[in-house]
């Protein structure tokens, strides 16, 4: 493996595992359920209600009301908040959370039955309503909502919205699942990102039940970092790409959320677990050495060998000239470029180097040497936690961020957004 995990970081992650968390949730979850209050509205015990929550407090103009569905159980338990489309062009969250609210999952004798639910679920399929309407990652002022947390009631437009979202939706939660996709110009293998040194987030990341977990602090200004600073468990799911549908990525979201609910004893049943987990603390990048049109030969999720050709580049102005892009290491591709326009130095793939545990990883691949995440085709066979192999992928994140290697060539930011803010989806 590459560079060793710093000793201080390793101790924090190990301590989080030793500490663990109360699976029933926060101290308030032990009290007898009462009426749940949200945005000046009340939700009775054992019921479900959809509330319109304005992103802005204003008497003139569009307040951007988003729909928040509250499912308030009849039994004590934690408050779990589910967020979609914090970036307006990332559609896997809206799709998955809308499905979750359908009759297949919600209602009498369904997995989420308000009469039998322990705790409260708050579901916001679309957080960034104006960005969603514009099919844009950003807010109308060109800023990234997920870089303005915890926000300010006196700040710019996006900062004011961030303040209301954090104060009214996130702050009252015990746990949060934030559903994202890769940014424009690339696509992600389904994965969980969490600060594994935070006990509640560590529990959630493992409970989600998929193979790839990236251990990282949330970017500065992200809801995840602000929530962790208040001891709120928070994981970010990443799967698929922007402005695109992906049935497999949606299915994994539903599978993972139900797993977390089972782990927190909010609903009945035992959580499903993968055959093995990759706990990654760093990665490497595959970059183009030439500019032109990219033809990606290997999809996200593919296990590649050192020296393997993962893409080719052609230049219409130089007929017949073809350049190859080679993987510098053996490992698992967790993200690949979908934008065919590249310059020399542009990243085209994000890879987790695999040196230890290779046989275990290979046993999880299909006939095309692709990792198909648990939950894509239904629940995997039952396993005890002690039966799950864990493979540590050591190293560091480029410039301290999981997505630090991507840059504006895969979708230029809006005028007011710096390149640094493009770091993580």
N, C-alpha and C positions, 0 to 999 in steps of 0.2 A: 504494500500500500504506500501511498505518498506520505507527506509530512505527518508526524504524530499529532494527535489532538493535544493542545496545551494542557498541562497538568491541572491548572486551576479550573478549566472548563470541564475536564473529565470528572473532577471531584463534585462539581455542581450537578452534573447529570446523574452521577451515582447517588448523590444525596437525595435528589428528587425521587429516585426509585425507592430508596429506603423510607423516605417520609411518606410517600403515597398520599392519598386524599380519602376522605370519607365518601364512599360511592353514593351515598344518599344525598350529597350536596352540602350546602352551607348550613350553619346553625339554624337559620330561619326555616329551613326545609323540614325540621322536626315538629314544627308547630302545626296545629290543626289548620287546614286551609281556610282562608277567608276570602272575601271578594278581592279580586286582583284589580288594581288600579293602574291604568295606562292612559296617558294623554287626556286627563280629565274624564275618562270613560271608565266604567266599571264592568268587570266580567265576573259573572256568578260562578260559584264552584260547580264543576261538572258540566260546563258549557263551553261553547266556542263562539267567538265573535270577531268580525273584521272591522277595524277602526281606520278611519282616514287621518293620517298624521301629517300636518304641513311641515315641509322641510324649512320653510322660512316663516317667521312671525311678521306679517305685513298686512296692512289694511288696503294697499293698492298693489296691483300687479298679480302675477301668478305665484301662489305660495307653494306650488309643487307638492300637492298632497299625495303621499304614498300610502299604500294599503298594508296594514299590519294585522295579521290574524293571530289572535290570542286563544290558545287552547288551555283552559284552566282546569286541572284535574281535581278529582274529589279526594285525593290522598296527598299527604305531605310529600314534598320532594323539591328538587332544585328548579331554578329557572334556566331553561335552555333557549338561546336565541339563535336563529338561523337567518343568515343574510345572503342575498343574491344581488348581482349587478351593482356592486360598489363602483365598479367601472362599467359605464353604460353600454359598452359594446360586447360585454362578456355574458353570453346568453345561457350557458349551462346552468347557472344558478336559478334564473327565472323559470327555466323549463323544469328542473328537478323539483324545486319547491312548490311549483304549481301542481305537479303530479302528486307530491306528498299530501297536498290538501284535498285531493280527489277522493272519491268514495272507495277506491281500492285500498287506501291506507287509513283514512279518517272516518270515524263514525262508529255506531254500535257494532260490536263484535268484529271490529277491525283492529289492526295493530295499535293504532292511536285512537283509543276510545275515551272521551272525556270522563266518563263515569268510572273508568278503571285506571286512568292516568295518575301517576304519582308525580306531582310537580306541575310546572307550567311551561308551555312551549310558545315562543313568540316568533312568528315567521314573516319575513319581509322579502318577498320575491325580487322586488326592484327597489334598491336604495337610491341609486343615482337616477332619478326619474328624468330630469332634463337631458342627461347624457344618453339615456336609453331612447328617448324620443328622437334625438339627433343621430343615433347610431354611433355615438362617440364615447371614447374612454373617459373624456374629460368633462368638466362642468362648463357652462357657457362662458365663463371668464378665462377658460383655458387652463385651469388648475386641476390637479389630481386630488380628489376627495380623500384618497388614502395616503396623502402626505400632509394633511392639515390637522390631524388629530393631536390633542383633544379639541382644538378649535377655539374660537373666541367670538363672543356675541357682538364684539365691536370690530371684528376683522373684516377681511374681504368676503365676497359672497360665499365662496367655497368653505372658508374658515367658519363662517356663521352656521352653515349647514352641518359641518363636521361637529361643531359644538352641540347642536341640537340632537344629532344622531347619537353622539357619545353619551350625552347627559341623559337622554330619555329612553334610548333603546339598549345601548351596551352596558351602561353603568349599573343598571338594576339586574344584571344577569349574573349567574354563577358560571355558566359555560357559554361559549359562542363558537359556532361553525360558520366560517366565511367562505363562500363558494366563488372561485375565480377560474379563469382560463389563462392561457398564455396571452401576451399582448399581440397586437397586429403583426403579421409576418412570421409567426412561428406557432408550433403546437406542442402541448405538453402530454407526456405520459401521466395518467392519474397518479397523484402523489399528495402527501400531507406535509405541510411545513409548520413547525412548532418550535418553541423554545423548550427543549427537553430538560432544562434546568428548573423549569416551573412545574411543580408536582401535578397540578390539575391539567395542564396542557400535555404533559407526558402521558398521563392516563388516557386522555382523549385521543392522542395520536395513535397509541397502540390499540385502543378500543375500536377505532375506525375500521380496522381489519384489512388494510391493504399492505402491499409489500414494500413500498418506497416511502420512507420518512426522512425529510431533510431537517436536520437540527440547526436552527438559525434564530437569531434575534429578529424581530420585525424591523423593517426599515424605520428610520426616524420619521415621525409624523404619521405612522400607520396606526390603524385602530388596534391591530394586534399588539404592538408594543405598548400603547397606552393602557390597554386592558390588562396586560401582564403586570404592569407597574401597580395596578390596583388589585392584584391577586385574583384576577378573573381568568379562568381557563379559556384558552383561545387557540384554535387551529385554523389554518388556511388550507382549503382544498384547491388544488390546481389540476385541471384536466381539459384537454381540447384546446381550441383556439378561438380568437375573437371573431365576432360576426359570423359564427358557424354553429351548426348543430352537430351533435355527436352522441348517438344513442348509447354507446358504451360508457362514455363519461357521465351521462345523466344517470344511468343505472348504478354506477359505482357510488354516486352521491347518495342515492336512496338507500343503498345497502349500508354505507358507512354511517349515515345518520341513525338508522334503526339500530345498528350495532352500538353506537354511543348511548342511545336511550336504554338499551338493555343493560349495558355496563353500569349505568347510573341508577338502575332499578326503577326507571320511570315507566317502562312497559315490561310485560312478561317475556320470558325466553332468555336464552343464553347467547352471548355475542359470538359471531363466527370469527375465526382467526385464519390467517394465511399459513402456508407451509413454512415460510421464512420471511424475515424482514431485513431490509437493507437500511441501517441507521447511518445516514451519511452526514459527515461533518465537513465535507469539502468535495471538490469536483475538478474536472479539467474541461478545457474548451477545444473544439475543433474549428480551425479557421481556414478561410480561403487564402491562398497565396497569389491568386490572380483575380481580375475583375471580369465580369460578363454575366452570362445567364446560368443560373444554378439548376442542376438536375439532381435532386436528392435521391440517392439510390436506397437508402436505409431509413425506415420509419422510426419514430419515437417508440421506445420499448424494445428495440432490437439489441441483442448482444453482439458486439463487434470485436474483432481481433485487432491486435496491434498491427499496423501496416495495411489493414483492409481498406479498400476503396469505398468510401461512404457517399461520394457525390462526384459529379463531373461539372466542369465549367466550360462553356463555349462562348465565342465572341463573333457575332455576325459580321463584324468588320474585318475579321481574320478567318475567312472560310477554311475549314479543315483543321483549325487549331483547337485542340481539346486538352484541358488541364484536369488532373485528378486531385481529389481531396482525400487525404489519408488520415485514418485514426491514429493518434500518437500513442494510444494505450489500448489494452483490452478492457472492456467494460460495457455498461448498460447505458444506452442513449435515453436520456429522460426528456429531451426537448430537441426538436429539429426545426430548421428554417423552412418556411413555406413561400417566402418572397423570392422569386427567381432572380431579382436584380441584386448583385453583390459587387463589392469592391475588394481589393486586396486587403487582407486583415479582418474582413468581416467574419463574425462567428456564424457557423452553419450548424453546429451541433453542441449539445451540452451533455457531458458523459460522466458517469460515476465509475472511476477505475475499480476493477475487481481483480484482486490478486489472491486474497484468502477467501475461502468459501466458494471457489469457482464451481465445484461439483454440485453444491447445493443450488446455486443460481441456475446452472444448466438444467437441473431437474425440474425447474419451474417454467422452462421455455417450451413453446409449442414447436411443431415441425419446421416452422420458418425461423426458429431461434428468436422468437418475440415473446416477451413477458405479457401475458394477458392478465390484467389485475383481477384479484378476487372480487366477486360481486358482479362482474361483467355478464356472466352466464349463470347466475344463481348463486346460492350459498355453497361454499366449499365444504368438504367433510368436517365433522366436528373434531376439534383439537383442544386439549388443555393448554393453558398459557405456557406451561413448562415444556410442551412439545414443539413450540415454535422456535426454530433456529434463528439466531440474530447474527447478522454479518455487519461488522463495523467498517465503514468506508471512511478512512481518516483523511485529513487534509485541511485545507482552508478554502473559504469562498473568495472568489476574485473581487478585490476591492471591498471585502467585507460583506458582500451581498450575494444571495443565491443567484440572482439574475444579473450580477454586475458586469458580465461579459457581453451582454447584448447592448446595442446602442442604436442611435437614431436611424441607421440604415434600414431597420426593420420597422419603419413607421415613424416619421418625424414628429416630434412633440409639438403641441400648440405653442404659440409665441411666448406665453408667459411661463412655460414649464422648462426647467433646466434639464440637461441630459442626466444629471444625477438622480432626478426624481423618477426617471424611467426605469430605475433599478429593478424593482420587483412588482409583479402584477398584483 
